[in-house]
Amino acid sequence: MPRRREPVPFAFVAEADRSRSNVTPPPREAPGRTQRAARGLVGLALAAGLLTSLLLGVEALRPEHASATSQQSGSSAGR
């Protein structure tokens, strides 16, 4: 007994189910020296940015820095 399919609102969906391609895409080219160097520099720049933000964030969270900030804001509020 053949199996009955549900009606599909879009014809291309039903067509895609019926036909499958046996053509394989060509293999990817290996990245060249320039592309590898560019990727390495981007990675290095991202790592340096994260490290810098970490160092600045730790410095801002130190107690000495926090007390100096609160003194400044208190003196400016009294004016």
SEVEXRO-743218 format. One record per atom (N, C-alpha, C): residue number from 0; atom name; x, y, z. Coordinates in pm, 1 decimal, always signed. Layout:
<torkol nr="NUM" atom="CA" xx="X" yy="Y" zz="Z"/>
...
END
This chain:
<torkol nr="0" atom="N" xx="+85.0" yy="-116.6" zz="+0.0"/>
<torkol nr="0" atom="CA" xx="+0.0" yy="+0.0" zz="+0.0"/>
<torkol nr="0" atom="C" xx="+90.6" yy="+124.2" zz="+0.0"/>
<torkol nr="1" atom="N" xx="+81.7" yy="+213.6" zz="-100.1"/>
<torkol nr="1" atom="CA" xx="+165.3" yy="+333.5" zz="-103.4"/>
<torkol nr="1" atom="C" xx="+124.8" yy="+430.0" zz="+6.8"/>
<torkol nr="2" atom="N" xx="+223.7" yy="+491.8" zz="+60.6"/>
<torkol nr="2" atom="CA" xx="+200.9" yy="+586.7" zz="+169.7"/>
<torkol nr="2" atom="C" xx="+154.9" yy="+719.6" zz="+113.3"/>
<torkol nr="3" atom="N" xx="+52.1" yy="+773.9" zz="+167.8"/>
<torkol nr="3" atom="CA" xx="-3.8" yy="+898.7" zz="+119.2"/>
<torkol nr="3" atom="C" xx="+65.6" yy="+1015.7" zz="+189.5"/>
<torkol nr="4" atom="N" xx="+110.7" yy="+1112.8" zz="+111.8"/>
<torkol nr="4" atom="CA" xx="+177.9" yy="+1230.1" zz="+169.0"/>
<torkol nr="4" atom="C" xx="+78.7" yy="+1342.6" zz="+192.9"/>
<torkol nr="5" atom="N" xx="+109.8" yy="+1423.1" zz="+290.8"/>
<torkol nr="5" atom="CA" xx="+28.3" yy="+1540.8" zz="+320.7"/>
<torkol nr="5" atom="C" xx="+51.0" yy="+1645.9" zz="+213.1"/>
<torkol nr="6" atom="N" xx="-46.6" yy="+1727.5" zz="+182.9"/>
<torkol nr="6" atom="CA" xx="-24.4" yy="+1834.5" zz="+85.5"/>
<torkol nr="6" atom="C" xx="+73.1" yy="+1937.9" zz="+143.4"/>
<torkol nr="7" atom="N" xx="+162.7" yy="+1983.6" zz="+60.2"/>
<torkol nr="7" atom="CA" xx="+265.0" yy="+2079.1" zz="+102.3"/>
<torkol nr="7" atom="C" xx="+229.7" yy="+2216.0" zz="+45.6"/>
<torkol nr="8" atom="N" xx="+232.6" yy="+2320.1" zz="+127.7"/>
<torkol nr="8" atom="CA" xx="+192.9" yy="+2452.5" zz="+77.3"/>
<torkol nr="8" atom="C" xx="+290.6" yy="+2509.8" zz="-25.2"/>
<torkol nr="9" atom="N" xx="+415.1" yy="+2468.1" zz="-22.9"/>
<torkol nr="9" atom="CA" xx="+513.8" yy="+2520.4" zz="-116.4"/>
<torkol nr="9" atom="C" xx="+562.4" yy="+2406.2" zz="-204.0"/>
<torkol nr="10" atom="N" xx="+556.9" yy="+2425.7" zz="-332.2"/>
<torkol nr="10" atom="CA" xx="+592.2" yy="+2319.3" zz="-426.5"/>
<torkol nr="10" atom="C" xx="+739.7" yy="+2282.0" zz="-417.1"/>
<torkol nr="11" atom="N" xx="+827.0" yy="+2380.2" zz="-389.9"/>
<torkol nr="11" atom="CA" xx="+970.1" yy="+2350.2" zz="-387.0"/>
<torkol nr="11" atom="C" xx="+1006.9" yy="+2257.0" zz="-271.8"/>
<torkol nr="12" atom="N" xx="+932.0" yy="+2257.3" zz="-164.4"/>
<torkol nr="12" atom="CA" xx="+959.3" yy="+2166.7" zz="-53.1"/>
<torkol nr="12" atom="C" xx="+930.4" yy="+2022.9" zz="-96.4"/>
<torkol nr="13" atom="N" xx="+819.1" yy="+2003.4" zz="-164.2"/>
<torkol nr="13" atom="CA" xx="+784.6" yy="+1869.3" zz="-212.3"/>
<torkol nr="13" atom="C" xx="+884.5" yy="+1824.0" zz="-317.5"/>
<torkol nr="14" atom="N" xx="+928.0" yy="+1914.2" zz="-402.3"/>
<torkol nr="14" atom="CA" xx="+1025.4" yy="+1880.2" zz="-506.3"/>
<torkol nr="14" atom="C" xx="+1159.1" yy="+1842.6" zz="-444.3"/>
<torkol nr="15" atom="N" xx="+1199.2" yy="+1908.6" zz="-338.6"/>
<torkol nr="15" atom="CA" xx="+1325.6" yy="+1878.7" zz="-271.8"/>
<torkol nr="15" atom="C" xx="+1322.7" yy="+1740.4" zz="-209.2"/>
<torkol nr="16" atom="N" xx="+1206.7" yy="+1696.8" zz="-161.9"/>
<torkol nr="16" atom="CA" xx="+1194.7" yy="+1562.7" zz="-105.7"/>
<torkol nr="16" atom="C" xx="+1210.1" yy="+1456.0" zz="-212.8"/>
<torkol nr="17" atom="N" xx="+1163.6" yy="+1484.8" zz="-332.4"/>
<torkol nr="17" atom="CA" xx="+1166.2" yy="+1385.2" zz="-439.7"/>
<torkol nr="17" atom="C" xx="+1303.9" yy="+1369.6" zz="-502.4"/>
<torkol nr="18" atom="N" xx="+1375.6" yy="+1477.0" zz="-517.9"/>
<torkol nr="18" atom="CA" xx="+1504.0" yy="+1467.2" zz="-588.8"/>
<torkol nr="18" atom="C" xx="+1619.0" yy="+1501.8" zz="-494.3"/>
<torkol nr="19" atom="N" xx="+1713.8" yy="+1414.2" zz="-487.6"/>
<torkol nr="19" atom="CA" xx="+1834.6" yy="+1436.4" zz="-408.2"/>
<torkol nr="19" atom="C" xx="+1953.0" yy="+1440.4" zz="-503.1"/>
<torkol nr="20" atom="N" xx="+2041.7" yy="+1532.6" zz="-480.6"/>
<torkol nr="20" atom="CA" xx="+2157.6" yy="+1546.1" zz="-567.8"/>
<torkol nr="20" atom="C" xx="+2268.6" yy="+1453.2" zz="-521.8"/>
<torkol nr="21" atom="N" xx="+2337.6" yy="+1393.2" zz="-616.9"/>
<torkol nr="21" atom="CA" xx="+2451.3" yy="+1309.1" zz="-582.5"/>
<torkol nr="21" atom="C" xx="+2582.7" yy="+1379.0" zz="-616.8"/>
<torkol nr="22" atom="N" xx="+2574.9" yy="+1509.4" zz="-640.8"/>
<torkol nr="22" atom="CA" xx="+2694.1" yy="+1587.6" zz="-673.6"/>
<torkol nr="22" atom="C" xx="+2754.3" yy="+1639.7" zz="-543.3"/>
<torkol nr="23" atom="N" xx="+2880.3" yy="+1611.2" zz="-522.3"/>
<torkol nr="23" atom="CA" xx="+2948.0" yy="+1659.4" zz="-402.1"/>
<torkol nr="23" atom="C" xx="+3019.3" yy="+1790.1" zz="-433.6"/>
<torkol nr="24" atom="N" xx="+3019.3" yy="+1884.3" zz="-341.7"/>
<torkol nr="24" atom="CA" xx="+3088.4" yy="+2010.7" zz="-365.5"/>
<torkol nr="24" atom="C" xx="+3239.6" yy="+1989.0" zz="-369.0"/>
<torkol nr="25" atom="N" xx="+3310.8" yy="+2077.2" zz="-435.4"/>
<torkol nr="25" atom="CA" xx="+3456.7" yy="+2061.9" zz="-440.3"/>
<torkol nr="25" atom="C" xx="+3518.2" yy="+2081.8" zz="-301.2"/>
<torkol nr="26" atom="N" xx="+3631.8" yy="+2019.4" zz="-274.8"/>
<torkol nr="26" atom="CA" xx="+3694.2" yy="+2036.5" zz="-142.5"/>
<torkol nr="26" atom="C" xx="+3742.3" yy="+2180.3" zz="-123.4"/>
<torkol nr="27" atom="N" xx="+3742.1" yy="+2223.0" zz="+1.5"/>
<torkol nr="27" atom="CA" xx="+3788.0" yy="+2358.4" zz="+33.1"/>
<torkol nr="27" atom="C" xx="+3937.6" yy="+2369.8" zz="+12.2"/>
<torkol nr="28" atom="N" xx="+3976.7" yy="+2488.4" zz="-30.0"/>
<torkol nr="28" atom="CA" xx="+4120.4" yy="+2513.3" zz="-45.5"/>
<torkol nr="28" atom="C" xx="+4181.7" yy="+2537.5" zz="+91.8"/>
<torkol nr="29" atom="N" xx="+4303.2" yy="+2492.9" zz="+108.8"/>
<torkol nr="29" atom="CA" xx="+4373.7" yy="+2517.1" zz="+234.8"/>
<torkol nr="29" atom="C" xx="+4407.0" yy="+2666.4" zz="+243.7"/>
<torkol nr="30" atom="N" xx="+4394.1" yy="+2726.6" zz="+362.5"/>
<torkol nr="30" atom="CA" xx="+4424.8" yy="+2869.3" zz="+374.1"/>
<torkol nr="30" atom="C" xx="+4572.6" yy="+2895.9" zz="+345.0"/>
<torkol nr="31" atom="N" xx="+4597.0" yy="+3005.0" zz="+278.2"/>
<torkol nr="31" atom="CA" xx="+4734.4" yy="+3040.7" zz="+243.9"/>
<torkol nr="31" atom="C" xx="+4807.6" yy="+3101.8" zz="+361.6"/>
<torkol nr="32" atom="N" xx="+4932.8" yy="+3133.9" zz="+338.6"/>
<torkol nr="32" atom="CA" xx="+5017.3" yy="+3190.4" zz="+444.6"/>
<torkol nr="32" atom="C" xx="+4962.1" yy="+3324.5" zz="+492.5"/>
<torkol nr="33" atom="N" xx="+4916.9" yy="+3406.9" zz="+398.3"/>
<torkol nr="33" atom="CA" xx="+4864.0" yy="+3538.9" zz="+433.8"/>
<torkol nr="33" atom="C" xx="+4737.6" yy="+3526.4" zz="+517.2"/>
<torkol nr="34" atom="N" xx="+4649.3" yy="+3435.9" zz="+477.7"/>
<torkol nr="34" atom="CA" xx="+4524.4" yy="+3419.2" zz="+551.2"/>
<torkol nr="34" atom="C" xx="+4549.8" yy="+3364.9" zz="+691.8"/>
<torkol nr="35" atom="N" xx="+4643.0" yy="+3272.4" zz="+704.4"/>
<torkol nr="35" atom="CA" xx="+4676.3" yy="+3221.5" zz="+838.8"/>
<torkol nr="35" atom="C" xx="+4736.3" yy="+3330.9" zz="+925.2"/>
<torkol nr="36" atom="N" xx="+4822.4" yy="+3414.8" zz="+866.9"/>
<torkol nr="36" atom="CA" xx="+4882.3" yy="+3524.9" zz="+943.0"/>
<torkol nr="36" atom="C" xx="+4775.9" yy="+3624.5" zz="+986.7"/>
<torkol nr="37" atom="N" xx="+4682.1" yy="+3653.6" zz="+897.3"/>
<torkol nr="37" atom="CA" xx="+4574.6" yy="+3747.7" zz="+932.0"/>
<torkol nr="37" atom="C" xx="+4489.1" yy="+3692.6" zz="+1045.3"/>
<torkol nr="38" atom="N" xx="+4455.5" yy="+3564.4" zz="+1038.9"/>
<torkol nr="38" atom="CA" xx="+4376.4" yy="+3502.8" zz="+1146.0"/>
<torkol nr="38" atom="C" xx="+4452.4" yy="+3505.1" zz="+1277.8"/>
<torkol nr="39" atom="N" xx="+4581.8" yy="+3480.5" zz="+1272.6"/>
<torkol nr="39" atom="CA" xx="+4663.1" yy="+3485.0" zz="+1393.8"/>
<torkol nr="39" atom="C" xx="+4667.7" yy="+3624.2" zz="+1454.7"/>
<torkol nr="40" atom="N" xx="+4679.7" yy="+3726.7" zz="+1368.0"/>
<torkol nr="40" atom="CA" xx="+4682.6" yy="+3864.1" zz="+1418.7"/>
<torkol nr="40" atom="C" xx="+4548.5" yy="+3904.9" zz="+1478.7"/>
<torkol nr="41" atom="N" xx="+4440.1" yy="+3862.3" zz="+1418.3"/>
<torkol nr="41" atom="CA" xx="+4308.0" yy="+3892.5" zz="+1475.0"/>
<torkol nr="41" atom="C" xx="+4293.6" yy="+3825.4" zz="+1611.3"/>
<torkol nr="42" atom="N" xx="+4335.9" yy="+3700.7" zz="+1621.9"/>
<torkol nr="42" atom="CA" xx="+4329.9" yy="+3630.9" zz="+1750.5"/>
<torkol nr="42" atom="C" xx="+4416.2" yy="+3697.3" zz="+1856.2"/>
<torkol nr="43" atom="N" xx="+4534.1" yy="+3741.5" zz="+1814.1"/>
<torkol nr="43" atom="CA" xx="+4623.6" yy="+3810.1" zz="+1906.9"/>
<torkol nr="43" atom="C" xx="+4563.7" yy="+3942.7" zz="+1952.7"/>
<torkol nr="44" atom="N" xx="+4502.8" yy="+4016.2" zz="+1861.6"/>
<torkol nr="44" atom="CA" xx="+4440.0" yy="+4143.5" zz="+1898.1"/>
<torkol nr="44" atom="C" xx="+4323.7" yy="+4121.2" zz="+1995.0"/>
<torkol nr="45" atom="N" xx="+4243.6" yy="+4017.3" zz="+1971.5"/>
<torkol nr="45" atom="CA" xx="+4133.2" yy="+3987.5" zz="+2063.2"/>
<torkol nr="45" atom="C" xx="+4184.1" yy="+3948.7" zz="+2201.4"/>
<torkol nr="46" atom="N" xx="+4287.3" yy="+3868.0" zz="+2205.7"/>
<torkol nr="46" atom="CA" xx="+4343.8" yy="+3827.2" zz="+2335.0"/>
<torkol nr="46" atom="C" xx="+4401.9" yy="+3947.3" zz="+2408.5"/>
<torkol nr="47" atom="N" xx="+4469.8" yy="+4036.3" zz="+2336.1"/>
<torkol nr="47" atom="CA" xx="+4526.3" yy="+4155.5" zz="+2399.3"/>
<torkol nr="47" atom="C" xx="+4416.1" yy="+4247.0" zz="+2451.9"/>
<torkol nr="48" atom="N" xx="+4307.5" yy="+4259.2" zz="+2378.5"/>
<torkol nr="48" atom="CA" xx="+4195.0" yy="+4341.2" zz="+2424.1"/>
<torkol nr="48" atom="C" xx="+4130.9" yy="+4285.3" zz="+2549.2"/>
<torkol nr="49" atom="N" xx="+4112.7" yy="+4154.7" zz="+2553.4"/>
<torkol nr="49" atom="CA" xx="+4055.2" yy="+4092.8" zz="+2673.2"/>
<torkol nr="49" atom="C" xx="+4147.2" yy="+4107.9" zz="+2793.6"/>
<torkol nr="50" atom="N" xx="+4276.2" yy="+4090.1" zz="+2771.9"/>
<torkol nr="50" atom="CA" xx="+4371.3" yy="+4105.0" zz="+2881.0"/>
<torkol nr="50" atom="C" xx="+4373.8" yy="+4248.9" zz="+2932.5"/>
<torkol nr="51" atom="N" xx="+4371.3" yy="+4344.7" zz="+2842.2"/>
<torkol nr="51" atom="CA" xx="+4371.2" yy="+4485.1" zz="+2882.0"/>
<torkol nr="51" atom="C" xx="+4245.3" yy="+4519.4" zz="+2961.3"/>
<torkol nr="52" atom="N" xx="+4129.1" yy="+4473.4" zz="+2914.4"/>
<torkol nr="52" atom="CA" xx="+4006.3" yy="+4502.3" zz="+2987.6"/>
<torkol nr="52" atom="C" xx="+4006.5" yy="+4436.0" zz="+3125.1"/>
<torkol nr="53" atom="N" xx="+4065.7" yy="+4318.2" zz="+3133.7"/>
<torkol nr="53" atom="CA" xx="+4075.7" yy="+4251.8" zz="+3263.5"/>
<torkol nr="53" atom="C" xx="+4164.9" yy="+4331.3" zz="+3358.1"/>
<torkol nr="54" atom="N" xx="+4279.5" yy="+4377.0" zz="+3308.8"/>
<torkol nr="54" atom="CA" xx="+4370.3" yy="+4454.2" zz="+3393.9"/>
<torkol nr="54" atom="C" xx="+4306.8" yy="+4586.2" zz="+3438.5"/>
<torkol nr="55" atom="N" xx="+4238.4" yy="+4654.6" zz="+3347.9"/>
<torkol nr="55" atom="CA" xx="+4173.3" yy="+4779.8" zz="+3385.6"/>
<torkol nr="55" atom="C" xx="+4057.5" yy="+4756.2" zz="+3480.9"/>
<torkol nr="56" atom="N" xx="+3985.0" yy="+4647.3" zz="+3462.7"/>
<torkol nr="56" atom="CA" xx="+3873.3" yy="+4616.4" zz="+3551.1"/>
<torkol nr="56" atom="C" xx="+3919.2" yy="+4582.1" zz="+3691.1"/>
<torkol nr="57" atom="N" xx="+4028.6" yy="+4507.7" zz="+3703.2"/>
<torkol nr="57" atom="CA" xx="+4082.0" yy="+4472.9" zz="+3834.8"/>
<torkol nr="57" atom="C" xx="+4131.7" yy="+4599.6" zz="+3904.9"/>
<torkol nr="58" atom="N" xx="+4193.3" yy="+4687.7" zz="+3829.8"/>
<torkol nr="58" atom="CA" xx="+4242.8" yy="+4814.0" zz="+3889.2"/>
<torkol nr="58" atom="C" xx="+4126.4" yy="+4898.5" zz="+3939.7"/>
<torkol nr="59" atom="N" xx="+4016.6" yy="+4900.8" zz="+3868.4"/>
<torkol nr="59" atom="CA" xx="+3901.6" yy="+4981.4" zz="+3909.7"/>
<torkol nr="59" atom="C" xx="+3831.6" yy="+4922.5" zz="+4031.7"/>
<torkol nr="60" atom="N" xx="+3846.7" yy="+4794.7" zz="+4057.3"/>
<torkol nr="60" atom="CA" xx="+3780.2" yy="+4731.4" zz="+4170.7"/>
<torkol nr="60" atom="C" xx="+3862.9" yy="+4733.7" zz="+4298.6"/>
<torkol nr="61" atom="N" xx="+3983.0" yy="+4786.0" zz="+4292.2"/>
<torkol nr="61" atom="CA" xx="+4065.9" yy="+4791.9" zz="+4413.3"/>
<torkol nr="61" atom="C" xx="+4006.2" yy="+4888.8" zz="+4514.6"/>
<torkol nr="62" atom="N" xx="+4018.7" yy="+4859.9" zz="+4645.6"/>
<torkol nr="62" atom="CA" xx="+3958.9" yy="+4946.1" zz="+4749.2"/>
<torkol nr="62" atom="C" xx="+4016.1" yy="+5088.1" zz="+4749.4"/>
<torkol nr="63" atom="N" xx="+4145.7" yy="+5103.5" zz="+4722.8"/>
<torkol nr="63" atom="CA" xx="+4203.6" yy="+5238.7" zz="+4723.3"/>
<torkol nr="63" atom="C" xx="+4138.5" yy="+5323.1" zz="+4614.6"/>
<torkol nr="64" atom="N" xx="+4115.5" yy="+5262.1" zz="+4501.9"/>
<torkol nr="64" atom="CA" xx="+4055.6" yy="+5334.3" zz="+4389.6"/>
<torkol nr="64" atom="C" xx="+3910.5" yy="+5368.9" zz="+4420.8"/>
<torkol nr="65" atom="N" xx="+3839.1" yy="+5280.0" zz="+4486.7"/>
<torkol nr="65" atom="CA" xx="+3697.9" yy="+5302.8" zz="+4518.3"/>
<torkol nr="65" atom="C" xx="+3682.1" yy="+5414.0" zz="+4621.3"/>
<torkol nr="66" atom="N" xx="+3770.7" yy="+5422.9" zz="+4721.1"/>
<torkol nr="66" atom="CA" xx="+3758.9" yy="+5528.0" zz="+4822.2"/>
<torkol nr="66" atom="C" xx="+3791.6" yy="+5664.9" zz="+4763.1"/>
<torkol nr="67" atom="N" xx="+3886.8" yy="+5671.6" zz="+4671.4"/>
<torkol nr="67" atom="CA" xx="+3919.0" yy="+5798.9" zz="+4607.3"/>
<torkol nr="67" atom="C" xx="+3802.8" yy="+5846.4" zz="+4521.7"/>
<torkol nr="68" atom="N" xx="+3734.5" yy="+5756.3" zz="+4459.3"/>
<torkol nr="68" atom="CA" xx="+3620.1" yy="+5792.7" zz="+4376.1"/>
<torkol nr="68" atom="C" xx="+3505.7" yy="+5843.1" zz="+4462.9"/>
<torkol nr="69" atom="N" xx="+3480.4" yy="+5776.9" zz="+4577.5"/>
<torkol nr="69" atom="CA" xx="+3371.0" yy="+5820.3" zz="+4663.3"/>
<torkol nr="69" atom="C" xx="+3401.9" yy="+5954.9" zz="+4727.7"/>
<torkol nr="70" atom="N" xx="+3529.9" yy="+5983.7" zz="+4757.3"/>
<torkol nr="70" atom="CA" xx="+3565.2" yy="+6114.6" zz="+4812.3"/>
<torkol nr="70" atom="C" xx="+3542.6" yy="+6224.4" zz="+4709.6"/>
<torkol nr="71" atom="N" xx="+3576.3" yy="+6196.2" zz="+4585.6"/>
<torkol nr="71" atom="CA" xx="+3556.3" yy="+6296.5" zz="+4481.9"/>
<torkol nr="71" atom="C" xx="+3407.9" yy="+6325.3" zz="+4464.0"/>
<torkol nr="72" atom="N" xx="+3326.3" yy="+6220.6" zz="+4460.4"/>
<torkol nr="72" atom="CA" xx="+3185.3" yy="+6243.3" zz="+4436.9"/>
<torkol nr="72" atom="C" xx="+3121.3" yy="+6313.6" zz="+4556.9"/>
<torkol nr="73" atom="N" xx="+3169.5" yy="+6287.1" zz="+4676.6"/>
<torkol nr="73" atom="CA" xx="+3115.3" yy="+6353.1" zz="+4794.3"/>
<torkol nr="73" atom="C" xx="+3151.0" yy="+6500.8" zz="+4796.8"/>
<torkol nr="74" atom="N" xx="+3271.6" yy="+6536.3" zz="+4756.2"/>
<torkol nr="74" atom="CA" xx="+3309.1" yy="+6676.5" zz="+4756.4"/>
<torkol nr="74" atom="C" xx="+3237.7" yy="+6754.6" zz="+4646.0"/>
<torkol nr="75" atom="N" xx="+3212.6" yy="+6690.5" zz="+4534.7"/>
<torkol nr="75" atom="CA" xx="+3143.2" yy="+6761.3" zz="+4427.4"/>
<torkol nr="75" atom="C" xx="+2994.9" yy="+6776.1" zz="+4458.8"/>
<torkol nr="76" atom="N" xx="+2938.1" yy="+6687.0" zz="+4542.0"/>
<torkol nr="76" atom="CA" xx="+2796.9" yy="+6697.2" zz="+4578.0"/>
<torkol nr="76" atom="C" xx="+2772.6" yy="+6812.1" zz="+4677.0"/>
<torkol nr="77" atom="N" xx="+2873.4" yy="+6851.9" zz="+4753.3"/>
<torkol nr="77" atom="CA" xx="+2856.2" yy="+6957.9" zz="+4852.3"/>
<torkol nr="77" atom="C" xx="+2865.1" yy="+7096.6" zz="+4792.3"/>
<torkol nr="78" atom="N" xx="+2902.1" yy="+7109.9" zz="+4668.4"/>
<torkol nr="78" atom="CA" xx="+2915.7" yy="+7243.6" zz="+4607.4"/>
<torkol nr="78" atom="C" xx="+2783.4" yy="+7305.0" zz="+4572.9"/>
END
